[in-house]
Amino acid sequence: MHLLNLTLQPATAVSNAVVGSFSGKGQEILVVHGATRLEILKLNPSTGQLDSICTSEAFGTVRNVAAFRLAGMTKDYILLSSDSGRLSIVELVISPTPHFESLYQEVYGKSGSRRTVPGQFLAVDPKGRSVMYGAVEKSKLVYILNRNSEGKLFPSSPLEAHKNHTIMTNLVGVDTGYDNPMFAALEIDYGEADRDPSGEAMQTTEKYLTFYELDLGLNHVVRKWSEPTDRRANLLVQVPGGQNANTDRFDGPSGVLVCTEDHIIWKHMDADAHRVPIPRRRNPLAQRGETSRGLIIVAAVTHKIRGAFFFLLQSEDGDLYKVTIEHEGEDVRAMRIKYFDTVPVAMSLCILKSGYLFVASEFGDQHLYQFQSLADDDDEQEWSSTDYKNNGDTEGPLPYAFFSPRPLQNMLAVDNVSSLDPILDAQVVNLLGNASDTPQIYAACGRGPRSTFRSLKHGLDVNVLVSSGLPGVPNAVWTLKLNEEDEYDSYIVLSFPNGTLVLSIGETIEEVSDTGFLSSSPTLAVQQLAHAGLLQVHPYGLRHIRAADRVDEWAAPPGTTIVSATTNPRQVVIALSTAELVYFELDDEGSLSEYGEKKSLPGNATCVSIADLPEGRMRTPFLAVGCDNQTVHVISLEPDSTLDTLSLQALTAPPSDICLAEIFDTSIDKNRATMFLTIGLLNGVLLRTVVDPVDGSLSDTRLRFLGAKPPRIVRSNVHGSPAVMAFSSRTWLLYTYQDLLQTQPLIYDTLEYACNLSASMCPDGLIGISGNTLRIFTIPKLGEKLKQDSTPLTYTPRKIVGYPYAPIFYTIEADHRTYGPKAIERIVSEKKAAGDKVDTSLLELPFEEFGRPRAGAGHWASLVRVIDPLTNDTVQTLELDEDEAAFSAAVCYFERMGGEPTLVVGTGVKTTFVPRSCKEGWIRVYAIRDAGRTLEFMHKTRTDDVPLALAAFQGYLLAGVGKSLRLYEMGKKALLRKCENTGFPTGVATINVIGARIIVGDLQESTFFCVYRSLPTRQLLIFADDGQPRWLTSVVNVDYDTVCAADKFGNIFINRLEERVSEKVDDDPTGAGILHEKGFLMGAAHKTDLVAHYNVGSVVTSLNKVSVAPGGRDVVVYTTVSGAVGALIPFISNDDVEFMTTLEMHIRSLNTSLVGRDHLAYRGYYAPVKSVVDGDLCESFNLLPYPQQQAIAADLDRNVGEVLKKLEQLRTGSVF
Amino acid sequence: MSELRYTANTSLEQLHARYTGTGHADTTKYELLTNQHRDTLSSIVGHPPLLAYLSIADGECQARERFEVLERMLQPCGVPPAKTDE
């Protein structure tokens, strides 16, 4: 078996974000998604939205990013640290199309995210002179960033600043102005603690704040200063410093902010420290005797404005604090802190100079806020270091500072970048029945109160503005401007089978009759002709309306009718029923003049098309005609060869419609738009070919099945760039996104026809007809492959289960370290009873924005929810008991319930992970009523451990409880245990049932193949296992003998059982043979073979085997914790395998990774890649320079177009 | 004991100082485990998706999880055993 891995939706989780002027013009934000994908976002000032400018897959784990600028330059370079063991410097190049260019890759260590290989930490000198790479332990390397004689960036060889037995917590560059660059690190030395058996040394080990100085003159690094600081320090923040060359003023006091639990300390070499407390929320649920944990700062950003500066620090609750430092020269007078606002907990914060804050939240959607004020003079309480003895720099903690969180006051939310991460479980099914020919993805996303249940449909989202009825069923609609210079359209023209209706667009839309249009017959085309003319093509002739009182008419020769027409502002072509073409061009006086002779065709023309007028030209050179004898002709319109046939293509079916349009696609032509010919066939297939701009020949034909209806095709415009729309049972849009041509369906009702509408109320709209209704809509966001609809959830979703007979999902949700509503009520009433004052205002704030009050480990809030995925509604929720959390769920069919589906939920009470323990486990049984919409609690059964996996099995329930697999039967008051097998090494994590076979996934030891035998006694027998240890997260059956599984390290692999073993086991009715077989390698008697192996790069959370494309074969769809959706597609033919592996090998050898990670090593991170081709890498063929493309294609004995076509076919044939 | 052990030792010590976590003939179980845990913990921190996965399970934010994991590297396997005279 050979598989192709393709990404359907790239990762959206943000692991890092930095702001800089990467293009050299204005500010951009560089975001690292899911640790592997780089994206540049730029704020669009007119819409206030973040637009994606360019993205690139790194094919390696990006661990840290930084921006730096060499002295005298205007643009920032990107510095990356990754698992490649290299220093990588990347530049964003804007022209011709935005892309990343790798400037420098310098090997300094082994690959992989290792303990002593630098790359975990990255600090840059603010003046861009040097950079320090730090490892978690021991190693630090300093590079000096220079320019060589040609002005190119040239890093020096590295200088070492290693120290053994030292663990680094954080690293930052110190702002020293133009003095020698310095770096500050938080370090802890474990040498003592490792040698002291009494444990005393471990208790007294101190954390050091160490300053390293790079002496630029001597070219070496010295450990300049090291002093113990708070043991719980976790983060360092750079403080502006250095002298301004012009004014001799100090920009700031320099040094660093040391963020520790509950405190922020300003520190600098040989200066007195200042310390302030981190203000905290008053926890209304704090109980007596409960020790409260310190609050840490998770993200920080420094902002400088006009010589002043301030910091925004974010705590783990999401509260932002504004910290200011009052200084005189290099001396700090006071440090102040106050509460600013509350936003979601971020991985990184970025402030844009234009007054925006980008919050790259750690889970879920990213947000953009606009500053309304800087809270300089509000009434929020401020804490100053001068309020405390010795500026707060004393032994022991400072008294707590409290504040009350409140809704946003200083910022305004302006944009929201939708993000799926983390996807914790997903199901791929088609719940829409006949309304959809492809399945949808239903995913449980997010964490905590910001969790959502999302349904994802392939296609572009449509925003409907108007839907109004019409007197009949029109067959076409157009919009018209009255004048070339008009900004907006004035008329809407509707063609009915027996007439034409003209509507004018004004304050309202109303019918007009004095337009000069012929209303008694249908219309074939309308066009605004140069300056102020209007053209109507009807079956019997042309009407050129030049002014209100002047109409030029051209009548079709007697006995003929016009069957099809195509127009642009200067050219008109009509096809007559006598298989003739007539060509008109606008002459100097502005009237249409007919070309001398007609062109006769070999068959009746069914459709004709010319492209839009190229900018600054008099005519478009080509005409395309589709004939009913299954051919397409390209005909010249140039003056010296007018109406000569240039090329011809035979089709497999008669064409239904045809369209010529010039669209930009960098994979075909990097410099100008390509002329595409799109042909719709009667059998529902869309052909897309490229027209050669010189000789009109056709090449590079791509096929795609659109739907059951013969497509109609229209040239249009979306978001200001040319596009093509094809109307079949779904509406498809061909458009350019990030310089590549995309073909995507719209998620909307079936449309007959549509065209652009530009009106004051919607400048970039579309107007379409569907049946007898007129629709006005817009396409809000291009480039999004999946449309999302979401339902908010209360807690982190753990699993979703579908009801088999109706579109209903059950989710189980659980949050650790959280009190449920029952617990909150109990604690509040207990506190009130004890006479304590309880301030419940915090409990009344919306949890989605402010989070829930934190509880200790072992406290859980959890519920079971019934969701209607079609309406995105919650139908029912059932809260579990206090500290009881749901971990597993399954729909079972018990005999006692008459074979009706029953929901079973496995829960644990007071579960903790370190150490792994729980007070007790329960299996709860819910009867399903009301076509799945209502759950009714029946009973619960105690277990000794948490049931982490449940599955239905032949009228019984299989439960994985700790290390045992148990079989339960439904009883009256509880479940009845029938038999068990306790032979699983670590714990049962997954159970899959296929026929009589049970596949059990262990937490650490991969899969076990089991059978159930009821004779002579009930037994669950293991007959085969895997020889390798695997920390499983998800398992799916591929066929009876084959499983596909994913582990915690991002590997997906396929294991297969030998057919001989499989048959032998099935032929053994008592299981005696299995029971007495001799074990092999300390496990079961038989082992599965590894068939395929691949590293995805992120933890896979769900696997589904399903057919995704209409008529496509089954593929394995996976989702990851970083929010990515991908698919593994089996190859059909060996030729494809050979082709793709060779292509992959060639692209691999070009080493295109921005971080310099060896691709084979990355995909074979933990075990070598086996039988899987990385389709994402192969698709990057698109982006290679043409000579490289040609060289690779030549090696494959094909041309570039054929390679691209093959790549597209492999994708669209199975997925999207 | 072969002669080799004494002659090779000088360069071995250097190598051990250079490559933290390398074992030798006299590595104790405690040292081995401590090294293994430190490797694992730094690998968790070095793979952002894995860190995210853990932080979801634990109900903590990623920065807190990273911090606690790094702190655990100080002594991941408890107090070292007392030396016994052989």
Interface residues (C-beta under 8 A of the other chain):
Chain A: A13 S15 G34 A35 T61 R63 D83 S113 R114 R115 T116 G119 Q120 V136 E137 K138 N164 I167 T169 I188 Y190 A193 D194 R195 D196 P197 S198 G199 M202 T205 R232 N234 L235 I296 V298 A299 E316 V345 M347 E362 F363 D421 P422 L424 R447 G448 T796 D815 H816 R817 T818 F913 K1048 F1049 G1050 G1097 S1098 V1099 T1120 V1121 S1122
Chain B: A17 Y19 T20 G21 T34 R38 D39 S42 S43 V45 G46 H47 P48 P49 L50 A52 Y53 S55 I56 A57 D58 G59 E60 C61 Q62 A63 R64 F67 L70 E71 M73 L74 Q75 V79 P80 P81 A82 K83
